[in-house]
Structure formats: C-alpha cells, structure tokens
Amino acid sequence: MARVEASRLAPAGTALLGLLLGRAAASTAHEPYTAVLLGVLAGVALLAAVRLCTARCIESRVAAAAVALATVAGVVLASTVGPPGSTAHPVDVTTLALGLTAAVALALVVAPEQERVSAGDLYAR
C-alpha cells in the first residue's frame, strides 16, 4: 500500500472541517452572531480546501491554518469560559469532533511538503 503524503490529505481535512463548521452554523442551538461567525469560517475553510487542492499555495495554507486555529481556540474557550454573557457549554460529541478535526487539519496543513526537483533544470530547487 502506498503512503499518502500529508499535503494530499490537507485539502480533505480542511474540507471536512468546513462541512462540520457549516453543520454547526445551521444548527439552531446558537445565537445569531455565532451562526454568522461559524458560517463565515465554513466558507473560508471550503474555499481554502479548493485552493489547497488546485494550487497548494502559501495563501491557501495560511487561510486553512487560520480557520483551524480559530476553531480550536473557539472550542476550547466555549468549553471552558463560555461565550460572552453565558456559562461554559458542556463538551459533547459534536464539539469533540469539531475540535479534533480542526486539530488534525491544522497538523496536516503545517506539515512540510517534500521538495520537487525538476530533472531538466539544474537550478530548480
């Protein structure tokens, strides 16, 4: 079985994070500002996943890492301190899945890629 590089799994992890964020935004358990914030994060994650898949540029990596880091920070803060004006939320399966997916996506995005060297150009590095 061939080993799959982390750079090939990064778009899939980021897309899964975007879908989970979209599902969380669509749930009615949140206040309106939270749904908007989750929806924006879901859109940015899905766009970053598409761009990671097509171009693998640094900008898409930065966007994906920022969304994943914001998601991890939001899950931790909502579970420990709570959102503004309310108490902390209990940790459930959905929250745990969202936090773990964000952490894995972040690890996949920041993992170094293998260098590609062109055989024809001696100066390519």
C-alpha positions as CSV (number, residue, x, y, z in Angstrom):
1,M,0.0,0.0,0.0
2,A,1.4,3.4,-1.0
3,R,1.9,6.0,1.7
4,V,-0.3,9.1,1.2
5,E,1.5,12.4,1.8
6,A,0.2,14.8,4.3
7,S,-0.1,17.5,1.6
8,R,-2.6,15.4,-0.2
9,L,-4.7,14.9,2.9
10,A,-4.7,18.6,3.9
11,P,-7.4,19.6,1.4
12,A,-9.6,16.7,2.6
13,G,-9.2,17.6,6.3
14,T,-9.9,21.3,5.6
15,A,-13.0,20.4,3.6
16,L,-14.2,18.2,6.4
17,L,-13.6,21.0,8.8
18,G,-15.6,23.4,6.6
19,L,-18.5,20.9,6.4
20,L,-18.6,20.4,10.2
21,L,-18.5,24.2,10.7
22,G,-21.4,24.6,8.2
23,R,-23.3,22.0,10.1
24,A,-22.7,23.8,13.3
25,A,-23.8,27.1,11.8
26,A,-27.0,25.5,10.6
27,S,-28.0,24.2,14.0
28,T,-30.5,26.3,15.9
29,A,-28.8,26.0,19.3
30,H,-26.6,29.1,18.7
31,E,-27.2,32.8,18.9
32,P,-27.4,34.7,15.6
33,Y,-23.9,36.1,15.8
34,T,-22.4,32.7,16.4
35,A,-24.2,31.2,13.4
36,V,-22.8,34.0,11.2
37,L,-19.3,33.5,12.5
38,L,-19.5,29.8,12.0
39,G,-20.9,30.2,8.5
40,V,-18.1,32.6,7.5
41,L,-15.5,30.2,8.9
42,A,-17.1,27.3,7.0
43,G,-17.0,29.3,3.7
44,V,-13.3,30.3,4.2
45,A,-12.4,26.7,5.1
46,L,-14.2,25.3,2.0
47,L,-12.5,27.9,-0.3
48,A,-9.1,27.2,1.2
49,A,-9.7,23.5,0.7
50,V,-10.4,24.0,-3.0
51,R,-7.4,26.3,-3.4
52,L,-5.2,23.8,-1.5
53,C,-6.3,21.1,-3.9
54,T,-5.7,23.1,-7.0
55,A,-2.7,25.3,-6.3
56,R,-1.1,24.3,-2.9
57,C,0.0,27.9,-2.5
58,I,1.1,29.5,0.8
59,E,-2.0,31.8,0.9
60,S,-4.3,28.8,1.0
61,R,-2.2,27.2,3.7
62,V,-2.4,30.3,5.8
63,A,-6.2,30.6,5.4
64,A,-6.7,26.9,6.3
65,A,-4.4,27.2,9.3
66,A,-6.1,30.3,10.5
67,V,-9.6,28.7,10.3
68,A,-8.4,25.6,12.0
69,L,-6.6,27.6,14.8
70,A,-9.7,29.8,15.3
71,T,-11.9,26.7,15.5
72,V,-9.6,25.0,18.1
73,A,-9.4,28.2,20.1
74,G,-13.2,28.7,19.9
75,V,-14.0,25.1,21.0
76,V,-11.6,25.4,24.0
77,L,-12.9,28.8,25.0
78,A,-16.6,27.9,24.6
79,S,-16.0,24.7,26.7
80,T,-14.0,26.3,29.5
81,V,-15.0,30.0,29.8
82,G,-18.2,30.1,27.7
83,P,-19.4,32.6,25.1
84,P,-20.0,36.2,26.1
85,G,-22.8,36.6,28.6
86,S,-23.4,32.9,29.3
87,T,-21.8,30.0,31.0
88,A,-19.5,27.3,29.6
89,H,-21.0,24.8,27.2
90,P,-20.7,21.1,28.1
91,V,-18.4,19.0,25.8
92,D,-20.5,16.7,23.6
93,V,-19.7,14.5,20.6
94,T,-20.2,17.3,18.1
95,T,-17.9,19.7,19.9
96,L,-15.3,17.0,20.4
97,A,-15.5,16.0,16.7
98,L,-15.1,19.7,15.6
99,G,-12.1,20.3,17.9
100,L,-10.3,17.1,16.8
101,T,-11.0,17.7,13.1
102,A,-9.6,21.2,13.4
103,A,-6.5,20.0,15.2
104,V,-5.9,17.3,12.6
105,A,-6.5,19.7,9.7
106,L,-4.1,22.1,11.3
107,A,-1.4,19.4,11.7
108,L,-1.9,18.4,8.0
109,V,-1.7,21.9,6.7
110,V,1.5,22.8,8.6
111,A,3.3,19.5,7.8
112,P,6.2,20.2,5.4
113,E,5.9,19.1,1.8
114,Q,8.5,17.1,0.0
115,E,10.6,19.2,-2.3
116,R,10.0,18.7,-6.0
117,V,13.1,18.9,-8.1
118,S,12.9,19.1,-11.9
119,A,15.1,16.7,-13.7
120,G,15.7,19.0,-16.6
121,D,16.7,22.2,-14.8
122,L,19.8,22.1,-12.7
123,Y,18.9,25.3,-10.8
124,A,15.4,24.2,-9.7
125,R,15.3,23.6,-6.0
